[in-house]
C-alpha cells in the first residue's frame, strides 16, 4: 500500500527560523501485513507544537527529546482510527492517540505506544485530544496546580504570555476556574486581544507589539502579579518579572522566543531581572508535565467536565492536508494560530 509521509528535509540551524521547506512530502510503501502486537491506523489529525523546534536540531538540548533525523519520517502527537488490529487491547474502529505518531496518512504502530480515547469526552471533536483535552490542556492545568500556588478567594492576579496559543488560551481560563480574580493575557495582535477578552473571559489583554508592555501591565495589574504562566521568555518575561509581588510564582511552560537561539533551557535571566527575582523570592522552577503522569487521568476528566459544562472554551486553527504540515509548523512558530494548531489529515472517521 502506498501512503504519504513527511520527512525532515533540512535543519534550520540552531539559530535559524524554521520554514516549510525544512520538511518534504514523499510516498512510501506500507507493509500489507500487520504482525502480532501491531495495529494499522488511518491518521485523522496531527499536531504541531513549539517544543518540536528543538527536535529539528542535531542536539535537542534536552535529555527527554530525541532529534528528528534527516530524510526520516517526522513524528509527534496524532489521533487516528484503527483499521486492523493484532493487539489484544485494540479492535477495528477504536480511536487512538500517541505522542510517537509518524507524519503519515496511514501508519502501522506497536500497540504499546497507543492509548485508546473516548470520543464522548470531547463530544466527538477528536482533534481536542491533541489540545485542550490532551497534552496542552494537562500542561496548563497541572502547571497551574503544581507551580502556580493559586488559592481561591485570595484575590490573585495571573499574567499569561503567548496567551492566544494552545496552552496560553487554556491557562488563563483555568486560572479563573481555580480562583484567580484577575487574569491578563499578552499576545501579538489586536484580533487575539479581542478574542481573549470577549470569548475566553480574560480580564485584560496586552498587544506587545503596540506600546510598552510594562506600562500596560501597571494599568491592568494595579496590585502587581502573583502568578505568571510563561510561554515565551525574553523581553516580555523580563517586563512581567519586574512587576511580580514578593513570594510570587512563575510557571515555566515554554520559551518560544528563545527556541531559535542557541541558549540553554530554561534560558538564564538578565542579571538585573535575576536580582529582582531573588530579592522578591519569586519561584522559577523548570516544569515538565511528563513528571506528573499519575495526574493525567484525573486531569483529562476535569478538563472534559469543564468543556462539557461550557466553562472551558476551546479554539483551534485547522489546516488541511499532510502536505501542509511544514506550513502549519512555520505558521505556529510565528504566531499565525489562535488556539491549538491542528492539521487535518483525514476527516472520514467511519470505516
NORLINTA-V753333 format. One record per backbone hydrogen bond with DSSP energy under -1.0 kcal/mol. CO is the residue of the C=O (numbers start at 1). NH is the residue of the N-H. If there is no record, write none. Layout:
# NORLINTA-V753333
CO,NH / CO,NH
This chain:
# NORLINTA-V753333
1,30 / 3,28 / 4,105 / 5,26 / 6,74 / 7,24 / 8,71 / 13,16 / 19,22 / 20,23 / 22,9 / 22,10 / 24,7 / 26,5 / 28,3 / 35,38 / 37,111 / 38,86 / 39,109 / 40,83 / 40,84 / 41,107 / 42,81 / 44,345 / 44,346 / 45,79 / 46,343 / 49,52 / 50,53 / 51,54 / 53,56 / 54,57 / 55,68 / 69,72 / 72,8 / 74,103 / 76,101 / 77,47 / 78,98 / 79,44 / 79,45 / 80,96 / 81,42 / 82,93 / 84,40 / 86,37 / 87,90 / 91,94 / 94,82 / 95,117 / 96,80 / 97,115 / 98,78 / 101,76 / 102,104 / 103,6 / 105,43 / 107,41 / 109,39 / 110,113 / 111,114 / 115,97 / 118,121 / 119,122 / 119,124 / 120,123 / 122,125 / 124,126 / 125,128 / 126,129 / 127,130 / 128,131 / 128,133 / 131,134 / 131,137 / 134,138 / 135,139 / 136,140 / 137,141 / 138,142 / 139,143 / 140,144 / 141,145 / 142,146 / 143,147 / 144,148 / 151,154 / 156,181 / 156,182 / 157,226 / 157,227 / 158,184 / 159,229 / 160,186 / 162,165 / 164,339 / 165,169 / 167,171 / 168,172 / 170,174 / 171,175 / 172,176 / 173,177 / 174,178 / 175,180 / 176,179 / 182,158 / 183,203 / 183,204 / 184,160 / 185,206 / 186,163 / 187,208 / 189,193 / 190,194 / 191,195 / 192,196 / 193,197 / 194,198 / 195,199 / 195,200 / 196,202 / 204,185 / 206,187 / 207,210 / 212,216 / 213,217 / 214,218 / 215,219 / 216,220 / 217,221 / 221,224 / 225,245 / 226,249 / 227,159 / 228,251 / 229,161 / 230,253 / 230,254 / 231,256 / 232,257 / 234,238 / 235,239 / 236,240 / 237,241 / 238,242 / 240,243 / 241,244 / 243,225 / 245,248 / 248,283 / 249,228 / 251,230 / 251,253 / 255,258 / 258,261 / 261,263 / 270,274 / 271,275 / 272,276 / 273,277 / 274,278 / 275,279 / 276,280 / 277,282 / 278,281 / 280,247 / 283,250 / 288,291 / 289,292 / 292,295 / 293,296 / 295,299 / 296,300 / 297,301 / 298,302 / 299,303 / 300,304 / 301,305 / 302,306 / 303,307 / 304,308 / 305,309 / 306,311 / 306,312 / 307,310 / 315,340 / 317,342 / 319,344 / 321,324 / 322,325 / 324,328 / 325,329 / 326,330 / 327,331 / 328,332 / 329,333 / 331,336 / 332,335 / 340,317 / 341,48 / 342,319 / 343,46 / 344,321
